[in-house]
Amino acid sequence: MTNFKTGLDFALELDRNDKLSHFRNQFHIPKHTDGKDCIYLCGNSLGLQPRVTQSYINQELKDWAELGVEGHVHGKNPWLSYHELLTDNMASIVGAKPIEVVVMNTLTTNLHLMMVSFYKPTKKRYKIVIEGDAFPSDKYAVESQLRHHGYDDKEGLISWNSREGEELLRYEDLEKILERYGDEIALIMVGGVNYYTGQFFDLKRITELGHMHGCVVGFDCAHGAGNVNLDLHNSGADFAIWCSYKYLNSGPGSLSGVFVHERHAYNKELNRFTGWWSHNKETRFKMRDDFDMLPGAEGWQLSNPPILSMAAIKASLDVFAEAGMDNLVAKSKDLTAYFEFLLNELNNDNIKIITPSNENERGCQLSIQVKNADRNLNQKLTKAGIISDWREPDVIRCAPVPLYNSFEDIYNMVERLKLILNEK
Ligand SMILES: *Cc1c(COP(=O)(O)O)cnc(C)c1O
């Protein structure tokens, strides 16, 4: 869609024509002090709660109350195999085969577990490439892996940086890094969608480049899962990880998803940390058998999982399945383009959108850089009922989420931002 117009009437017309607009009612929208809905643009940080979540969790509380340990086998959704109820929907959201996906642990934990298997440094090839403005947890995790293997974390870490005066990363620069250091690099680990700029990387291109130079390639898709079409299987990536509490609306600190490419599904040579949940399901409770690895991503599980958290994930994935990822991505593109249009219409030289303008190189986040602004601006936005995310030094990140944000939300956001920017 390109023919946008200014004015509230046009926003309301877009909402009337939006086939997904009714999904907003399936979510709890936080209220502002005036009792009206907040304009919630923080789904990239913590997604909102689906109204059905409570009943999914209550079902498990009820089975626990009434059945105790028997719930593992006789619950409505037996806990022993509960995680399997999440696999198909999660796999379709990230574009993977079911054998490639499991939900377990939390994100940074899984990043470490993946590096146990996929970061195998040798004397000559031990370096790790990350993106310049990587999410801090990823950077810390990667540095600690270098140290764990006895390498210097400064010397061993290569940053794929943006150029002077630019925000976005260029593939030519990654190519140069690989031409120069390719045979010293063991692992390329970048965010599928950069958390700061919202740049959605070409996962296939990065993977092919890395593989051509003999590197393992993994992605942190925390800002991509439930936001963009990741198409993980076809990207050829060796592994990926993501959390379920951002775009996947599964509640604070909820569990993480893991992708391990099918080509590694039966590889028993890969080093890994194991636990009883990585062991063959059929014989798990015989307890005295030697270890017998489960094939696929499931073979990386350690523990029996927290069912209450999984129930929240199941609730959310059922909403996603009903809406359909393709429909969501289509609306997301319109919503984000409309947002961009209105911001550009402000004609304010103090604001600059640093997110790519190409709709295929971004998801639903726009990062807006405001000249000479500080945290004060964010406080004013909050006071005006807008929940967005401030990142130092001068960026407001806003994520119009297609499941629960309306075109009217975007219209009101930009109107309020305009008032605040024009204040003296
Ligand atoms: C949100 C996010 C994290 C957070 O990690 P947790 O282990 O869930 O606390 C890590 N990396 C990226 C890229 C993120 O976006």
The ligand as a Gaussian input file, in Angstrom:
#p B3LYP/6-31G(d) Opt

LIG

0 1
 C       15.688000      -9.765000      24.280000
 C       16.997000     -10.254000      23.852000
 C       17.819000     -10.996000      24.719000
 C       17.411000     -11.292000      26.133000
 O       17.927000     -12.501000      26.594000
 P       17.267000     -13.324000      27.779000
 O       18.184000     -14.465000      27.955000
 O       15.884000     -13.717000      27.366000
 O       17.222000     -12.417000      28.976000
 C       19.038000     -11.453000      24.220000
 N       19.441000     -11.182000      22.955000
 C       18.666000     -10.456000      22.103000
 C       19.130000     -10.203000      20.699000
 C       17.433000      -9.964000      22.528000
 O       16.690000      -9.243000      21.698000

